[in-house]
């Protein structure tokens, strides 16, 4: 059973995992280096725990202690009970959901490990917006994608904002980083995948005509919001595909486009 510890000093070193959560650059460097990430809210904390992530500690406002009692009773890690005001002082923002957990990261699998058994793969290039990362993972989980591959410069899927937006779906879809870009795409093709580059370019083939759901193994490539896929990535693809648009709309947010494309790739229905 976890110890329930009341903390009243925002500078208490035991709360170090939770300090400065709004400082993006600090957290980007610190969290992977120290092997931790932050889960926020009851559902996300429970999903992280169910996915097998080890909990380092929890930070709760008083009213959440009873809600999380079953989790607390199973934990060997400390649980810090704080006032909402102190939580805001420590984290840098008002913790609306009242519950935070510091979780231990797992070693990432290699791309080769994931490609060995996957059939439907997402490949992201330079997606650095944490909201988009979270939205893409949530859609990937919901619509039957098997794995996600990230270019070396993609944002961290376990950053707090990504985890929150995904509602914990980042724990459901395995992911790996490609060591090189775009050279790393060669290994995806060698594993038997057709590389489809999603782009609004008029030269691209409409998704329904490309019929990705009939292909044996598909890797759908997505670029960053605004810039899209780089020229190098487009050249490396086997085929360009697009979502047909109406009413003069030229493109969708990458998160929305991903959901539409995943539905087309995963045989037109969620995979359960």
FENCOR-V309575 format. One record per pair of residues at least 12 apart in sequence whose C-alpha atoms are under 7 Angstrom apart, sorted by the first residue. I is the first residue (numbers start at 1). J is the second residue. D is the distance in Angstrom with one decimal. If there is no record, write none. Layout:
# FENCOR-V309575
i-><I & I>
j-><J & J>
d-><D & D>
This chain:
# FENCOR-V309575
i-><1 & 1 & 1 & 1 & 1 & 2 & 2 & 2 & 2 & 2 & 2 & 2 & 3 & 3 & 4 & 4 & 4 & 4 & 5 & 5 & 5 & 6 & 6 & 6 & 7 & 7 & 7 & 8 & 10 & 10 & 10 & 17 & 18 & 18 & 19 & 19 & 20 & 20 & 20 & 21 & 21 & 22 & 22 & 35 & 35 & 36 & 36 & 36 & 36 & 37 & 37 & 37 & 37 & 37 & 37 & 37 & 38 & 38 & 38 & 38 & 38 & 39 & 39 & 39 & 39 & 39 & 40 & 40 & 40 & 40 & 41 & 41 & 41 & 41 & 42 & 44 & 44 & 45 & 47 & 48 & 48 & 51 & 53 & 53 & 53 & 54 & 54 & 55 & 55 & 55 & 55 & 55 & 56 & 56 & 56 & 56 & 57 & 57 & 57 & 57 & 57 & 58 & 58 & 58 & 58 & 58 & 58 & 59 & 59 & 59 & 59 & 59 & 59 & 60 & 60 & 60 & 60 & 60 & 60 & 61 & 61 & 61 & 61 & 61 & 61 & 62 & 62 & 62 & 64 & 64 & 108 & 109 & 110 & 111 & 111 & 111 & 111 & 114 & 115 & 118 & 118 & 119 & 119 & 119 & 119 & 120 & 120 & 120 & 120 & 120 & 120 & 121 & 121 & 121 & 121 & 121 & 121 & 121 & 122 & 122 & 122 & 122 & 122 & 122 & 123 & 123 & 123 & 123 & 123 & 123 & 123 & 124 & 124 & 124 & 124 & 124 & 124 & 125 & 125 & 125 & 125 & 125 & 125 & 125 & 126 & 126 & 126 & 126 & 126 & 127 & 127 & 127 & 127 & 128 & 128 & 129 & 130 & 130 & 130 & 131 & 131 & 131 & 132 & 132 & 133 & 133 & 134 & 134 & 134 & 134 & 134 & 135 & 135 & 135 & 136 & 136 & 137 & 137 & 137 & 138 & 138 & 139 & 140 & 141 & 141 & 141 & 142 & 143 & 143 & 143 & 143 & 143 & 143 & 144 & 144 & 144 & 145 & 145 & 146 & 147 & 147 & 147 & 148 & 148 & 148 & 149 & 149 & 149 & 149 & 150 & 150 & 150 & 151 & 151 & 151 & 152 & 152 & 152 & 152 & 157 & 182 & 182 & 192 & 193 & 193 & 193 & 194 & 194 & 194 & 194 & 195 & 195 & 195 & 195 & 195 & 195 & 195 & 196 & 196 & 196 & 196 & 196 & 196 & 196 & 196 & 197 & 197 & 197 & 197 & 197 & 197 & 197 & 197 & 198 & 198 & 198 & 198 & 198 & 198 & 199 & 199 & 199 & 199 & 200 & 200 & 200 & 204 & 204 & 204 & 205 & 205 & 205 & 206 & 206 & 206 & 206 & 207 & 207 & 207 & 212 & 212 & 213 & 213 & 213 & 213 & 225 & 225>
j-><72 & 73 & 74 & 75 & 76 & 72 & 73 & 75 & 76 & 77 & 78 & 79 & 78 & 79 & 78 & 79 & 80 & 81 & 79 & 80 & 81 & 80 & 81 & 82 & 80 & 81 & 82 & 82 & 86 & 89 & 90 & 102 & 90 & 91 & 90 & 91 & 90 & 91 & 92 & 91 & 92 & 91 & 92 & 104 & 105 & 102 & 103 & 104 & 105 & 102 & 103 & 104 & 105 & 158 & 159 & 160 & 100 & 101 & 102 & 103 & 160 & 100 & 101 & 102 & 160 & 163 & 99 & 100 & 101 & 164 & 97 & 98 & 99 & 100 & 99 & 167 & 168 & 101 & 168 & 168 & 171 & 171 & 103 & 104 & 105 & 103 & 104 & 77 & 101 & 102 & 103 & 104 & 77 & 102 & 103 & 104 & 77 & 78 & 79 & 101 & 102 & 78 & 79 & 80 & 100 & 101 & 102 & 79 & 80 & 81 & 99 & 100 & 101 & 80 & 81 & 82 & 98 & 99 & 100 & 81 & 82 & 83 & 84 & 98 & 99 & 81 & 82 & 83 & 98 & 99 & 176 & 176 & 176 & 149 & 176 & 177 & 178 & 147 & 191 & 146 & 147 & 146 & 216 & 217 & 218 & 145 & 146 & 147 & 217 & 218 & 219 & 145 & 146 & 147 & 148 & 218 & 219 & 220 & 147 & 148 & 149 & 219 & 220 & 221 & 148 & 149 & 150 & 219 & 220 & 221 & 222 & 149 & 150 & 151 & 221 & 222 & 223 & 150 & 151 & 154 & 222 & 223 & 224 & 229 & 151 & 153 & 154 & 223 & 224 & 154 & 155 & 223 & 224 & 154 & 155 & 155 & 155 & 161 & 162 & 161 & 162 & 165 & 254 & 255 & 157 & 162 & 157 & 162 & 163 & 165 & 166 & 165 & 166 & 255 & 255 & 258 & 166 & 169 & 170 & 166 & 169 & 259 & 262 & 169 & 172 & 173 & 270 & 262 & 263 & 266 & 269 & 270 & 271 & 266 & 270 & 271 & 262 & 266 & 173 & 173 & 174 & 175 & 174 & 175 & 176 & 175 & 176 & 177 & 178 & 176 & 177 & 178 & 177 & 178 & 181 & 177 & 178 & 179 & 180 & 170 & 232 & 233 & 217 & 217 & 218 & 219 & 217 & 218 & 219 & 238 & 218 & 219 & 220 & 221 & 237 & 238 & 239 & 219 & 220 & 221 & 237 & 238 & 239 & 240 & 241 & 220 & 221 & 222 & 234 & 237 & 239 & 240 & 241 & 220 & 221 & 222 & 240 & 241 & 242 & 228 & 240 & 241 & 242 & 242 & 250 & 251 & 240 & 241 & 242 & 240 & 241 & 242 & 241 & 242 & 243 & 244 & 241 & 242 & 243 & 264 & 265 & 264 & 265 & 266 & 267 & 253 & 254>
d-><6.7 & 4.7 & 5.4 & 5.3 & 5.7 & 5.7 & 6.1 & 4.9 & 4.9 & 5.4 & 5.3 & 6.4 & 5.1 & 6.0 & 6.5 & 4.9 & 6.0 & 6.7 & 6.0 & 4.8 & 5.9 & 5.8 & 4.7 & 6.1 & 6.4 & 6.2 & 5.6 & 6.6 & 6.0 & 6.4 & 5.5 & 6.6 & 6.5 & 5.7 & 5.0 & 4.9 & 6.6 & 4.9 & 5.6 & 5.0 & 6.3 & 7.0 & 5.9 & 5.9 & 5.2 & 6.5 & 5.5 & 4.6 & 5.3 & 5.9 & 5.3 & 6.6 & 6.7 & 6.1 & 6.5 & 7.0 & 6.8 & 5.7 & 4.8 & 6.1 & 5.4 & 5.7 & 5.2 & 6.5 & 6.3 & 6.8 & 6.0 & 4.6 & 6.5 & 6.5 & 5.1 & 6.8 & 5.1 & 6.3 & 6.5 & 5.9 & 5.0 & 6.5 & 6.0 & 6.8 & 6.4 & 6.2 & 6.3 & 6.1 & 6.8 & 5.7 & 5.3 & 6.5 & 6.9 & 6.1 & 4.5 & 6.1 & 5.6 & 5.3 & 5.4 & 6.4 & 5.2 & 5.1 & 5.6 & 5.8 & 5.4 & 6.7 & 4.6 & 6.0 & 5.7 & 4.2 & 6.2 & 6.0 & 4.8 & 6.1 & 6.0 & 5.1 & 6.1 & 6.1 & 5.0 & 6.1 & 5.9 & 4.7 & 6.4 & 5.6 & 5.1 & 5.4 & 5.8 & 5.4 & 6.7 & 6.0 & 6.6 & 6.7 & 6.4 & 6.7 & 6.1 & 5.8 & 5.7 & 6.9 & 5.4 & 6.6 & 6.4 & 6.7 & 6.6 & 5.5 & 6.7 & 6.6 & 6.9 & 4.6 & 6.3 & 5.1 & 5.3 & 7.0 & 6.0 & 5.2 & 6.1 & 5.9 & 5.7 & 5.0 & 5.7 & 6.2 & 4.6 & 6.3 & 6.3 & 4.6 & 6.1 & 5.7 & 5.0 & 6.2 & 5.9 & 4.7 & 5.9 & 6.4 & 5.9 & 4.6 & 6.1 & 6.3 & 5.0 & 6.1 & 5.9 & 4.9 & 6.0 & 6.4 & 5.1 & 6.4 & 6.2 & 4.9 & 6.5 & 6.7 & 6.3 & 5.3 & 4.6 & 6.4 & 5.6 & 4.9 & 6.2 & 6.3 & 4.4 & 5.3 & 4.5 & 6.8 & 6.5 & 5.9 & 4.8 & 6.4 & 5.6 & 6.1 & 7.0 & 5.5 & 6.3 & 5.9 & 6.8 & 4.1 & 6.0 & 4.9 & 4.2 & 6.1 & 5.5 & 5.6 & 5.3 & 6.3 & 6.1 & 6.0 & 5.7 & 4.7 & 5.1 & 5.4 & 6.7 & 6.1 & 6.4 & 5.9 & 6.4 & 6.2 & 5.9 & 6.7 & 6.9 & 4.4 & 6.1 & 6.0 & 5.6 & 4.6 & 7.0 & 6.8 & 6.5 & 5.6 & 5.1 & 5.6 & 6.4 & 4.5 & 6.6 & 5.6 & 5.1 & 5.6 & 6.5 & 6.3 & 4.7 & 6.0 & 6.0 & 5.5 & 6.2 & 6.1 & 6.2 & 6.3 & 6.7 & 6.6 & 6.7 & 6.0 & 6.5 & 4.7 & 5.1 & 5.9 & 6.2 & 4.9 & 6.0 & 6.3 & 6.3 & 4.9 & 6.2 & 7.0 & 5.0 & 5.0 & 6.6 & 6.1 & 4.9 & 5.9 & 5.9 & 6.1 & 5.1 & 5.7 & 6.4 & 6.1 & 4.7 & 6.7 & 6.3 & 5.9 & 6.3 & 4.7 & 5.9 & 6.9 & 5.9 & 5.8 & 6.1 & 5.1 & 5.6 & 7.0 & 6.6 & 6.2 & 5.4 & 5.4 & 6.8 & 6.1 & 4.7 & 4.7 & 5.6 & 6.2 & 4.6 & 5.9 & 5.6 & 4.9 & 5.9 & 6.1 & 5.5 & 5.6 & 5.9 & 6.9 & 5.1 & 6.4 & 4.8 & 5.8 & 4.5 & 6.6 & 5.7>
